[in-house]
Amino acid sequence: MNNDSPNFVNIFLRWLVSIDLVLVVTLIMLLSLGSITLFSATGENSRMMNSHTIHLILATIAMLIATQLPSDMLNRWSVWIYAFGVLVLIMVLIQGSMGKGAQRWLELGSLRFQPAEIMKLAVPMMVASYFSKRILPPNFKDIFVASILVLVPMLLIVKQPDLGTALLVGSAGFFVIYFAGLSWKWLIATALTAMVAAPLVFFYGMHDYQRQRVLTLFNPEADRLGSGYHIIQSTIAIGSGGFYGKGWLKGDQSRLDFLPERHTDFIFAVFGEEFGLLGNMILFSLYLFIIWRGLYLATKGQDTFARLLGGSLSLTFFIYLLVNTGMVSGVLPVVGVPLPLISYGGTSLVTLMIAFGLLMGLRRRKKWYDE
């Protein structure tokens, strides 16, 4: 037997060591809560739950594969992944399939996926790769180039239109720039620019339905059966849960079909009604622990690229949570961001689990078969 042949037992043990068990156990707890909530939100729909189970299996496999991708390889691949992502976004605008008034999906035979999800990983990878080859903190030229790398896919996604995903992609890119050493004067300048640009974006950069969502935020009662219906029903559901909740499968708003989009964007309202404030506290504790663990793993990155990418992926997960719970609670406009690892959706679930796999693998420099 050739002594140079790989010892598969050692390979498996090294692979096992690359898994962060603390993060994985917390993810399992959150995914379990998501599955039982989704079972209720879908009205115990076996077809959708079977589909969700398949998504979970695929997402778990994708996460395990991602843990074995070392940072130097990801760094080299970043430009090609980014270019592919931009290409498929252009393809969506040319021949993408429609759904709920938006052109966001590509269909390859029986496979239907949302290419914008790719950019949640591709953008922070590309920006982190760009900064990893430059002296930090970045100068004006580097910040400008990085901003262009973020804005190009954002504008393509807004064109679909998909404001929620564009917000997440923009956040992912911004966090990389911030962790690269963005000074306070640039942060202040960015905030002032955003304040000045906000009215222009509102009147000239938004579709009519998007402007209506912003106006509805301030006065949902003005159109109770129209644009304000989602927010009114979701806040009723959350408030009616009280401290302990009404119990699993006993939520009136969801079971009686008052709550729209209850298995996707508004699933937090289902959870709040059935499990109450106590359940929400447990849910948020799991989320915050995952975010903390992600930031901790980011600090263990073996190089600049790994640390920048890891920090961005962790805080983007926080933006997911903030935007979804904010819009369902009536604090933020409705922009179509799912509750991470809870809402129904295969592409989003796979993307998130890949992100966590990358977080665990960013500590590695070499491939498993080189060790």
Secondary structure, 3 states (H helix, E strand, C coil): CCCCCCCHHHHHHHHHHCCCHHHHHHHHHHHHHHHHHHHHHCCCCHHHHHHHHHHHHHHHHHHHHHCCCCHHHHHHHHHHHHHHHHHHHHHHHHHCEEECCEEEEEEECCEEECHHHHHHHHHHHHHHHHHHCCCCCCCHHHHHHHHHHHHHHHHHHHCCCCHHHHHHHHHHHHHHHHHCCCCHHHHHHHHHHHHHHHHHHHHHHCCHHHHHHHHHHHCHHHHCCCCCHHHHHHHHHHHHCCCCCCCCCCCHHHHCCCCCCCCCCCHHHHHHHHHHHHHHHHHHHHHHHHHHHHHHHHHCCCCHHHHHHHHHHHHHHHHHHHHHHHHHCCCCCCCCCCCCCCCCCHHHHHHHHHHHHHHHHCCCCCCHHHC
